[in-house]
Amino acid sequence: MTRIDRKFAALRAEGKKAFVSYTMAGDPDYDSSLELMKGLPGAGVDIIELGIPFTDPMADGPTIQLAGQRALDGGQTLQKTLDMAAEFRKGDDDTPIVMMGYYNPIYSRGVERFLADAKAAGIDGLIVVDLPPEEDDELCIPAQKAGLNFIRLATPTTDDKRLPKVMQNTSGFVYYVSITGITGAAAAQATDVAPEVARIKAATDLPVIVGFGIRTPDAARAIATVADGAVVGSAIVKMVEQKHSVPEILSFVQSLAEGAHSA
Protein backbone atom coordinates (compact mmCIF):
# COMPACT_ATOMS: atom_id res chain seq x y z
CA MET A 1 0.00 0.00 0.00
CA THR A 2 1.19 3.49 -0.82
CA ARG A 3 0.66 6.49 1.46
CA ILE A 4 -2.25 7.42 -0.83
CA ASP A 5 -3.90 4.01 -0.34
CA ARG A 6 -3.38 4.23 3.42
CA LYS A 7 -4.82 7.76 3.55
CA PHE A 8 -8.03 6.76 1.78
CA ALA A 9 -8.38 3.67 3.98
CA ALA A 10 -8.04 5.87 7.09
CA LEU A 11 -10.58 8.41 5.76
CA ARG A 12 -13.05 5.63 4.94
CA ALA A 13 -12.67 4.24 8.46
CA GLU A 14 -13.53 7.71 9.82
CA GLY A 15 -16.40 8.19 7.39
CA LYS A 16 -14.69 11.30 5.97
CA LYS A 17 -14.12 12.65 2.49
CA ALA A 18 -10.69 13.77 1.29
CA PHE A 19 -9.48 17.32 0.92
CA VAL A 20 -6.67 17.72 -1.60
CA SER A 21 -4.78 20.99 -2.11
CA TYR A 22 -2.68 22.09 -5.06
CA THR A 23 0.19 24.55 -4.82
CA MET A 24 2.90 25.45 -7.31
CA ALA A 25 6.38 24.52 -6.13
CA GLY A 26 8.58 27.59 -5.84
CA ASP A 27 5.77 30.16 -5.97
CA PRO A 28 6.45 32.94 -5.06
CA ASP A 29 9.86 31.63 -3.94
CA TYR A 30 11.33 28.38 -2.63
CA ASP A 31 11.28 29.24 1.09
CA SER A 32 7.69 30.60 1.18
CA SER A 33 6.48 27.70 -0.93
CA LEU A 34 8.10 25.17 1.41
CA GLU A 35 6.70 26.95 4.48
CA LEU A 36 3.21 26.78 2.96
CA MET A 37 3.65 23.11 2.05
CA LYS A 38 4.75 22.24 5.59
CA GLY A 39 1.65 23.97 7.01
CA LEU A 40 -0.89 22.21 4.78
CA PRO A 41 -1.39 19.01 6.83
CA GLY A 42 -2.04 21.07 9.99
CA ALA A 43 -4.67 23.00 8.04
CA GLY A 44 -6.53 19.77 7.29
CA VAL A 45 -5.07 18.80 3.91
CA ASP A 46 -5.19 15.03 3.35
CA ILE A 47 -3.16 14.88 0.12
CA ILE A 48 -0.78 17.50 -1.28
CA GLU A 49 -0.56 18.07 -5.01
CA LEU A 50 2.73 19.78 -5.76
CA GLY A 51 2.89 21.50 -9.13
CA ILE A 52 6.01 21.22 -11.26
CA PRO A 53 6.52 24.60 -12.95
CA PHE A 54 6.62 24.36 -16.74
CA THR A 55 6.85 26.91 -19.53
CA ASP A 56 3.88 25.65 -21.56
CA PRO A 57 1.12 24.41 -19.20
CA MET A 58 -1.66 23.77 -21.72
CA ALA A 59 -4.36 22.64 -19.26
CA ASP A 60 -3.89 25.51 -16.85
CA GLY A 61 -5.67 28.84 -16.69
CA PRO A 62 -3.99 32.21 -16.14
CA THR A 63 -3.70 31.84 -12.34
CA ILE A 64 -1.64 28.65 -12.42
CA GLN A 65 0.22 29.67 -15.59
CA LEU A 66 1.39 32.84 -13.83
CA ALA A 67 2.33 30.85 -10.72
CA GLY A 68 4.52 28.59 -12.83
CA GLN A 69 6.12 31.60 -14.47
CA ARG A 70 6.83 33.24 -11.09
CA ALA A 71 8.38 30.00 -9.86
CA LEU A 72 10.56 29.63 -12.96
CA ASP A 73 11.61 33.28 -12.77
CA GLY A 74 12.62 32.62 -9.15
CA GLY A 75 14.87 29.76 -10.20
CA GLN A 76 12.60 26.80 -9.38
CA THR A 77 13.58 23.59 -11.17
CA LEU A 78 12.46 19.98 -11.14
CA GLN A 79 15.41 19.23 -8.83
CA LYS A 80 14.36 21.97 -6.41
CA THR A 81 10.81 20.59 -6.47
CA LEU A 82 12.15 17.16 -5.49
CA ASP A 83 14.27 18.87 -2.82
CA MET A 84 11.11 20.51 -1.41
CA ALA A 85 9.42 17.14 -1.10
CA ALA A 86 12.48 15.63 0.61
CA GLU A 87 12.64 18.56 3.03
CA PHE A 88 8.91 18.20 3.80
CA ARG A 89 9.39 14.48 4.45
CA LYS A 90 11.87 15.19 7.26
CA GLY A 91 8.96 16.37 9.39
CA ASP A 92 6.02 14.44 7.90
CA ASP A 93 6.18 10.81 6.83
CA ASP A 94 2.41 10.36 6.49
CA THR A 95 0.88 12.97 4.19
CA PRO A 96 0.86 11.78 0.57
CA ILE A 97 2.54 13.99 -2.04
CA VAL A 98 1.43 13.86 -5.66
CA MET A 99 3.59 15.66 -8.21
CA MET A 100 1.43 17.23 -10.89
CA GLY A 101 2.63 18.62 -14.17
CA TYR A 102 3.71 17.87 -17.70
CA TYR A 103 5.92 15.23 -19.22
CA ASN A 104 8.64 17.44 -20.72
CA PRO A 105 10.67 18.12 -17.51
CA ILE A 106 10.46 14.41 -16.58
CA TYR A 107 11.49 13.31 -20.08
CA SER A 108 14.41 15.77 -20.04
CA ARG A 109 15.66 14.31 -16.77
CA GLY A 110 15.19 10.73 -17.96
CA VAL A 111 12.34 8.53 -16.73
CA GLU A 112 14.44 6.01 -14.83
CA ARG A 113 16.44 8.69 -13.02
CA PHE A 114 13.34 10.76 -12.29
CA LEU A 115 11.43 7.82 -10.78
CA ALA A 116 14.37 6.83 -8.57
CA ASP A 117 14.77 10.44 -7.41
CA ALA A 118 11.02 10.92 -6.86
CA LYS A 119 10.82 7.74 -4.78
CA ALA A 120 13.85 8.81 -2.73
CA ALA A 121 12.31 12.25 -2.15
CA GLY A 122 9.13 10.70 -0.74
CA ILE A 123 6.80 11.29 -3.71
CA ASP A 124 3.78 8.96 -3.71
CA GLY A 125 2.04 9.60 -7.00
CA LEU A 126 2.15 11.39 -10.33
CA ILE A 127 -0.41 13.28 -12.37
CA VAL A 128 1.00 13.97 -15.83
CA VAL A 129 -1.72 15.66 -17.80
CA ASP A 130 -0.25 15.35 -21.31
CA LEU A 131 0.44 11.59 -21.35
CA PRO A 132 -2.63 9.68 -22.62
CA PRO A 133 -3.20 5.98 -21.83
CA GLU A 134 -1.78 5.09 -25.25
CA GLU A 135 1.62 6.18 -23.87
CA ASP A 136 1.45 4.09 -20.68
CA ASP A 137 4.73 2.31 -21.44
CA GLU A 138 6.46 5.71 -21.42
CA LEU A 139 5.95 6.59 -17.74
CA CYS A 140 2.80 5.07 -16.22
CA ILE A 141 3.93 1.43 -16.17
CA PRO A 142 7.50 2.23 -15.02
CA ALA A 143 6.06 4.49 -12.28
CA GLN A 144 3.80 1.71 -10.99
CA LYS A 145 6.75 -0.70 -10.98
CA ALA A 146 8.74 1.86 -8.97
CA GLY A 147 5.97 1.95 -6.35
CA LEU A 148 4.39 5.26 -7.36
CA ASN A 149 0.69 5.68 -8.05
CA PHE A 150 -0.12 7.00 -11.51
CA ILE A 151 -3.28 9.06 -11.24
CA ARG A 152 -5.33 9.65 -14.35
CA LEU A 153 -7.65 12.48 -15.25
CA ALA A 154 -11.20 11.79 -16.42
CA THR A 155 -13.22 14.63 -17.91
CA PRO A 156 -16.79 15.40 -19.00
CA THR A 157 -15.72 14.35 -22.51
CA THR A 158 -14.41 10.93 -21.38
CA ASP A 159 -17.28 8.87 -22.79
CA ASP A 160 -18.21 5.27 -21.92
CA LYS A 161 -16.14 3.94 -24.81
CA ARG A 162 -13.03 5.81 -23.66
CA LEU A 163 -13.42 5.36 -19.90
CA PRO A 164 -12.15 1.74 -19.59
CA LYS A 165 -8.96 2.73 -21.43
CA VAL A 166 -8.43 5.67 -19.07
CA MET A 167 -8.98 3.45 -16.01
CA GLN A 168 -6.76 0.62 -17.26
CA ASN A 169 -3.52 1.39 -15.42
CA THR A 170 -4.70 4.10 -13.06
CA SER A 171 -3.98 3.72 -9.35
CA GLY A 172 -4.28 5.74 -6.13
CA PHE A 173 -7.37 7.67 -7.16
CA VAL A 174 -9.11 9.06 -10.21
CA TYR A 175 -9.06 12.83 -10.67
CA TYR A 176 -12.34 13.94 -12.25
CA VAL A 177 -12.08 17.30 -14.00
CA SER A 178 -15.48 18.82 -13.30
CA ILE A 179 -15.56 21.28 -16.18
CA THR A 180 -14.54 21.31 -19.81
CA GLY A 181 -11.65 23.73 -20.21
CA ILE A 182 -8.77 25.12 -18.19
CA THR A 183 -8.17 25.36 -14.45
CA GLY A 184 -9.82 28.22 -12.59
CA ALA A 185 -12.40 28.92 -15.32
CA ALA A 186 -16.00 27.99 -14.50
CA ALA A 187 -17.47 26.97 -11.15
CA ALA A 188 -18.07 23.27 -10.51
CA GLN A 189 -21.69 22.28 -9.91
CA ALA A 190 -22.44 19.24 -7.74
CA THR A 191 -25.61 18.50 -9.72
CA ASP A 192 -23.53 18.13 -12.91
CA VAL A 193 -20.73 16.24 -11.19
CA ALA A 194 -22.81 13.62 -9.32
CA PRO A 195 -23.90 11.49 -12.33
CA GLU A 196 -20.39 11.63 -13.81
CA VAL A 197 -18.80 10.45 -10.55
CA ALA A 198 -21.33 7.61 -10.39
CA ARG A 199 -20.46 6.64 -13.97
CA ILE A 200 -16.72 6.54 -13.17
CA LYS A 201 -17.32 4.60 -9.95
CA ALA A 202 -19.15 1.95 -11.97
CA ALA A 203 -15.91 1.45 -13.93
CA THR A 204 -13.39 1.42 -11.03
CA ASP A 205 -12.99 0.65 -7.33
CA LEU A 206 -10.67 3.63 -6.90
CA PRO A 207 -11.73 6.79 -5.04
CA VAL A 208 -12.93 9.58 -7.33
CA ILE A 209 -11.72 13.06 -6.38
CA VAL A 210 -13.13 16.13 -8.13
CA GLY A 211 -11.16 19.22 -9.07
CA PHE A 212 -11.34 22.40 -11.21
CA GLY A 213 -13.80 25.18 -10.37
CA ILE A 214 -13.96 24.72 -6.55
CA ARG A 215 -13.24 28.00 -4.77
CA THR A 216 -15.19 28.12 -1.50
CA PRO A 217 -15.80 25.94 1.59
CA ASP A 218 -19.44 25.53 0.51
CA ALA A 219 -18.39 24.37 -2.94
CA ALA A 220 -15.87 21.94 -1.43
CA ARG A 221 -18.62 20.54 0.79
CA ALA A 222 -21.11 20.23 -2.08
CA ILE A 223 -18.61 18.44 -4.33
CA ALA A 224 -17.34 16.15 -1.53
CA THR A 225 -20.96 15.16 -0.88
CA VAL A 226 -21.19 13.56 -4.34
CA ALA A 227 -17.56 12.34 -4.65
CA ASP A 228 -14.79 10.89 -2.47
CA GLY A 229 -13.24 14.31 -2.01
CA ALA A 230 -12.45 17.70 -3.50
CA VAL A 231 -9.33 19.38 -4.91
CA VAL A 232 -8.71 23.12 -4.69
CA GLY A 233 -5.87 24.70 -6.62
CA SER A 234 -6.45 28.03 -8.36
CA ALA A 235 -8.19 29.66 -5.38
CA ILE A 236 -5.17 28.87 -3.16
CA VAL A 237 -2.65 29.89 -5.82
CA LYS A 238 -4.55 33.17 -6.31
CA MET A 239 -3.90 34.05 -2.66
CA VAL A 240 -0.18 33.51 -3.23
CA GLU A 241 -0.39 35.80 -6.27
CA GLN A 242 -2.13 38.44 -4.14
CA LYS A 243 0.80 38.27 -1.68
CA HIS A 244 -1.20 37.00 1.28
CA SER A 245 0.94 35.72 4.14
CA VAL A 246 1.42 31.99 4.66
CA PRO A 247 -0.76 32.04 7.84
CA GLU A 248 -3.54 33.81 5.89
CA ILE A 249 -3.38 31.25 3.10
CA LEU A 250 -3.39 28.36 5.58
CA SER A 251 -6.43 29.83 7.31
CA PHE A 252 -8.26 29.83 3.96
CA VAL A 253 -7.08 26.27 3.27
CA GLN A 254 -8.40 25.20 6.67
CA SER A 255 -11.85 26.60 5.84
CA LEU A 256 -11.85 24.63 2.55
CA ALA A 257 -10.75 21.45 4.33
CA GLU A 258 -13.49 21.86 6.94
CA GLY A 259 -15.99 22.24 4.11
CA ALA A 260 -14.90 19.00 2.43
CA HIS A 261 -14.66 17.13 5.72
CA SER A 262 -18.19 18.15 6.73
CA ALA A 263 -19.70 16.46 3.65
C-alpha positions as a printed NumPy array, in Angstrom:
array([[  0.   ,   0.   ,   0.   ],
       [  1.195,   3.493,  -0.817],
       [  0.665,   6.489,   1.46 ],
       [ -2.249,   7.416,  -0.833],
       [ -3.905,   4.015,  -0.345],
       [ -3.378,   4.231,   3.422],
       [ -4.819,   7.759,   3.547],
       [ -8.027,   6.758,   1.782],
       [ -8.379,   3.665,   3.979],
       [ -8.041,   5.872,   7.087],
       [-10.578,   8.405,   5.762],
       [-13.046,   5.632,   4.941],
       [-12.668,   4.244,   8.456],
       [-13.529,   7.71 ,   9.825],
       [-16.401,   8.194,   7.393],
       [-14.693,  11.304,   5.975],
       [-14.124,  12.654,   2.487],
       [-10.688,  13.77 ,   1.295],
       [ -9.482,  17.322,   0.924],
       [ -6.672,  17.721,  -1.604],
       [ -4.785,  20.986,  -2.109],
       [ -2.683,  22.086,  -5.061],
       [  0.19 ,  24.55 ,  -4.818],
       [  2.901,  25.452,  -7.312],
       [  6.385,  24.515,  -6.131],
       [  8.584,  27.587,  -5.844],
       [  5.769,  30.161,  -5.972],
       [  6.446,  32.944,  -5.057],
       [  9.855,  31.627,  -3.939],
       [ 11.332,  28.383,  -2.631],
       [ 11.277,  29.237,   1.087],
       [  7.694,  30.604,   1.175],
       [  6.484,  27.7  ,  -0.931],
       [  8.102,  25.165,   1.414],
       [  6.701,  26.95 ,   4.477],
       [  3.213,  26.779,   2.964],
       [  3.648,  23.115,   2.055],
       [  4.754,  22.238,   5.59 ],
       [  1.654,  23.966,   7.006],
       [ -0.895,  22.208,   4.783],
       [ -1.392,  19.006,   6.834],
       [ -2.041,  21.065,   9.994],
       [ -4.674,  23.004,   8.043],
       [ -6.527,  19.767,   7.289],
       [ -5.067,  18.8  ,   3.913],
       [ -5.186,  15.035,   3.35 ],
       [ -3.16 ,  14.878,   0.12 ],
       [ -0.78 ,  17.497,  -1.277],
       [ -0.565,  18.067,  -5.011],
       [  2.727,  19.78 ,  -5.759],
       [  2.888,  21.499,  -9.127],
       [  6.009,  21.218, -11.263],
       [  6.52 ,  24.595, -12.952],
       [  6.624,  24.357, -16.738],
       [  6.852,  26.907, -19.53 ],
       [  3.878,  25.651, -21.561],
       [  1.12 ,  24.412, -19.204],
       [ -1.663,  23.77 , -21.719],
       [ -4.355,  22.644, -19.262],
       [ -3.893,  25.515, -16.847],
       [ -5.674,  28.837, -16.685],
       [ -3.991,  32.206, -16.144],
       [ -3.7  ,  31.839, -12.343],
       [ -1.636,  28.652, -12.424],
       [  0.225,  29.673, -15.586],
       [  1.387,  32.84 , -13.827],
       [  2.326,  30.853, -10.722],
       [  4.521,  28.589, -12.831],
       [  6.123,  31.595, -14.467],
       [  6.826,  33.241, -11.089],
       [  8.38 ,  30.001,  -9.858],
       [ 10.56 ,  29.628, -12.963],
       [ 11.612,  33.282, -12.766],
       [ 12.62 ,  32.625,  -9.15 ],
       [ 14.874,  29.761, -10.205],
       [ 12.598,  26.803,  -9.382],
       [ 13.582,  23.593, -11.169],
       [ 12.463,  19.983, -11.136],
       [ 15.409,  19.232,  -8.827],
       [ 14.357,  21.971,  -6.411],
       [ 10.807,  20.59 ,  -6.472],
       [ 12.149,  17.156,  -5.49 ],
       [ 14.267,  18.874,  -2.818],
       [ 11.106,  20.514,  -1.414],
       [  9.423,  17.136,  -1.097],
       [ 12.479,  15.632,   0.605],
       [ 12.641,  18.557,   3.028],
       [  8.909,  18.202,   3.796],
       [  9.386,  14.477,   4.448],
       [ 11.872,  15.189,   7.257],
       [  8.955,  16.369,   9.386],
       [  6.021,  14.442,   7.901],
       [  6.179,  10.813,   6.825],
       [  2.408,  10.357,   6.491],
       [  0.882,  12.973,   4.194],
       [  0.861,  11.781,   0.571],
       [  2.538,  13.993,  -2.041],
       [  1.429,  13.855,  -5.663],
       [  3.588,  15.661,  -8.213],
       [  1.432,  17.229, -10.892],
       [  2.625,  18.622, -14.169],
       [  3.711,  17.868, -17.703],
       [  5.925,  15.225, -19.223],
       [  8.637,  17.438, -20.72 ],
       [ 10.669,  18.116, -17.512],
       [ 10.462,  14.408, -16.581],
       [ 11.495,  13.309, -20.081],
       [ 14.405,  15.772, -20.039],
       [ 15.658,  14.305, -16.77 ],
       [ 15.19 ,  10.726, -17.96 ],
       [ 12.335,   8.534, -16.733],
       [ 14.445,   6.013, -14.825],
       [ 16.441,   8.687, -13.019],
       [ 13.337,  10.761, -12.285],
       [ 11.426,   7.824, -10.782],
       [ 14.368,   6.83 ,  -8.572],
       [ 14.77 ,  10.436,  -7.406],
       [ 11.018,  10.917,  -6.857],
       [ 10.821,   7.74 ,  -4.781],
       [ 13.85 ,   8.806,  -2.728],
       [ 12.311,  12.25 ,  -2.147],
       [  9.126,  10.702,  -0.745],
       [  6.799,  11.288,  -3.705],
       [  3.784,   8.96 ,  -3.709],
       [  2.045,   9.601,  -6.999],
       [  2.154,  11.394, -10.331],
       [ -0.408,  13.282, -12.374],
       [  1.004,  13.969, -15.829],
       [ -1.715,  15.663, -17.805],
       [ -0.254,  15.353, -21.306],
       [  0.439,  11.594, -21.346],
       [ -2.63 ,   9.684, -22.617],
       [ -3.195,   5.98 , -21.832],
       [ -1.776,   5.088, -25.252],
       [  1.62 ,   6.18 , -23.873],
       [  1.448,   4.087, -20.675],
       [  4.73 ,   2.311, -21.439],
       [  6.461,   5.713, -21.417],
       [  5.947,   6.595, -17.738],
       [  2.8  ,   5.066, -16.216],
       [  3.928,   1.426, -16.17 ],
       [  7.501,   2.226, -15.021],
       [  6.065,   4.491, -12.28 ],
       [  3.804,   1.714, -10.988],
       [  6.754,  -0.7  , -10.98 ],
       [  8.745,   1.864,  -8.966],
       [  5.966,   1.951,  -6.348],
       [  4.386,   5.258,  -7.359],
       [  0.692,   5.68 ,  -8.051],
       [ -0.123,   7.   , -11.513],
       [ -3.281,   9.058, -11.241],
       [ -5.325,   9.646, -14.352],
       [ -7.652,  12.478, -15.245],
       [-11.196,  11.786, -16.42 ],
       [-13.222,  14.633, -17.908],
       [-16.786,  15.405, -19.004],
       [-15.721,  14.347, -22.515],
       [-14.407,  10.926, -21.376],
       [-17.285,   8.865, -22.789],
       [-18.214,   5.273, -21.924],
       [-16.141,   3.941, -24.81 ],
       [-13.031,   5.812, -23.663],
       [-13.424,   5.36 , -19.897],
       [-12.152,   1.741, -19.591],
       [ -8.957,   2.73 , -21.429],
       [ -8.426,   5.674, -19.066],
       [ -8.982,   3.448, -16.01 ],
       [ -6.758,   0.622, -17.264],
       [ -3.517,   1.39 , -15.424],
       [ -4.702,   4.104, -13.057],
       [ -3.975,   3.716,  -9.347],
       [ -4.284,   5.738,  -6.13 ],
       [ -7.372,   7.665,  -7.159],
       [ -9.111,   9.058, -10.213],
       [ -9.063,  12.833, -10.669],
       [-12.336,  13.936, -12.25 ],
       [-12.079,  17.298, -13.998],
       [-15.475,  18.824, -13.296],
       [-15.563,  21.281, -16.18 ],
       [-14.545,  21.314, -19.805],
       [-11.654,  23.726, -20.209],
       [ -8.765,  25.124, -18.195],
       [ -8.166,  25.365, -14.448],
       [ -9.818,  28.218, -12.589],
       [-12.396,  28.92 , -15.318],
       [-15.996,  27.99 , -14.499],
       [-17.468,  26.968, -11.145],
       [-18.07 ,  23.27 , -10.505],
       [-21.692,  22.278,  -9.908],
       [-22.441,  19.237,  -7.737],
       [-25.61 ,  18.499,  -9.72 ],
       [-23.53 ,  18.125, -12.907],
       [-20.733,  16.239, -11.19 ],
       [-22.813,  13.617,  -9.322],
       [-23.898,  11.485, -12.326],
       [-20.387,  11.632, -13.806],
       [-18.8  ,  10.452, -10.553],
       [-21.334,   7.606, -10.391],
       [-20.461,   6.636, -13.971],
       [-16.725,   6.536, -13.174],
       [-17.32 ,   4.604,  -9.947],
       [-19.147,   1.955, -11.974],
       [-15.907,   1.455, -13.928],
       [-13.386,   1.421, -11.031],
       [-12.992,   0.645,  -7.33 ],
       [-10.67 ,   3.628,  -6.898],
       [-11.733,   6.786,  -5.037],
       [-12.929,   9.579,  -7.332],
       [-11.725,  13.058,  -6.381],
       [-13.128,  16.129,  -8.127],
       [-11.157,  19.222,  -9.066],
       [-11.344,  22.402, -11.213],
       [-13.796,  25.177, -10.374],
       [-13.963,  24.722,  -6.551],
       [-13.239,  28.   ,  -4.771],
       [-15.191,  28.121,  -1.501],
       [-15.798,  25.945,   1.588],
       [-19.443,  25.531,   0.509],
       [-18.391,  24.374,  -2.943],
       [-15.865,  21.942,  -1.425],
       [-18.616,  20.538,   0.785],
       [-21.109,  20.229,  -2.083],
       [-18.611,  18.436,  -4.328],
       [-17.342,  16.149,  -1.525],
       [-20.958,  15.16 ,  -0.875],
       [-21.186,  13.56 ,  -4.336],
       [-17.562,  12.338,  -4.653],
       [-14.794,  10.893,  -2.468],
       [-13.235,  14.306,  -2.008],
       [-12.448,  17.695,  -3.496],
       [ -9.328,  19.375,  -4.907],
       [ -8.712,  23.117,  -4.693],
       [ -5.867,  24.704,  -6.617],
       [ -6.446,  28.028,  -8.359],
       [ -8.192,  29.656,  -5.378],
       [ -5.171,  28.871,  -3.163],
       [ -2.648,  29.89 ,  -5.816],
       [ -4.552,  33.168,  -6.306],
       [ -3.897,  34.052,  -2.656],
       [ -0.181,  33.508,  -3.227],
       [ -0.388,  35.798,  -6.27 ],
       [ -2.128,  38.439,  -4.139],
       [  0.799,  38.274,  -1.683],
       [ -1.198,  37.003,   1.28 ],
       [  0.945,  35.719,   4.136],
       [  1.421,  31.993,   4.658],
       [ -0.761,  32.042,   7.837],
       [ -3.543,  33.812,   5.894],
       [ -3.377,  31.249,   3.099],
       [ -3.389,  28.358,   5.584],
       [ -6.431,  29.831,   7.31 ],
       [ -8.264,  29.829,   3.96 ],
       [ -7.085,  26.269,   3.266],
       [ -8.396,  25.2  ,   6.666],
       [-11.849,  26.596,   5.839],
       [-11.847,  24.629,   2.554],
       [-10.755,  21.446,   4.328],
       [-13.487,  21.865,   6.936],
       [-15.993,  22.244,   4.11 ],
       [-14.899,  19.003,   2.432],
       [-14.664,  17.131,   5.721],
       [-18.188,  18.146,   6.732],
       [-19.7  ,  16.46 ,   3.646]])
